[in-house]
Amino acid sequence: MGHSIGKYEGDTLVVDTVGLNDKTRIDRAGHPHSDALHLVERIRRVNPKTLEYEVTFDDAKAYKKPWTRKIVQDLLPPGFQLLEGVLCEELLQMGTHYSAKSNK
């Protein structure tokens, strides 16, 4: 839904996205954005079992200043999988990051 370019800065994957239209929302709560939205996502492994995700929202048409959200999550244990059709944001809202369904 936009134009993304990714690169590594040390051990961090940085994804820079522009060119989004204003037809979507930032989150399930319905926070809007404009066509000027610029996202910078940073993804890195904190340790072998933990992933850190940080996203900065910069949209001068919709917000007074840029803002950042950081999520630190444990990786899925072996044998667990996400349920199809369940979005990551929904899992965060439920307070869990994986389903109890096993691949075994």
Summary of the structure (lengths in Angstrom):
residues: 104
radius of gyration: 15.6
end to end distance: 35.5
largest distance: 49.4
contacts: 223
relative contact order: 0.15
helix: 7%
strand: 41%
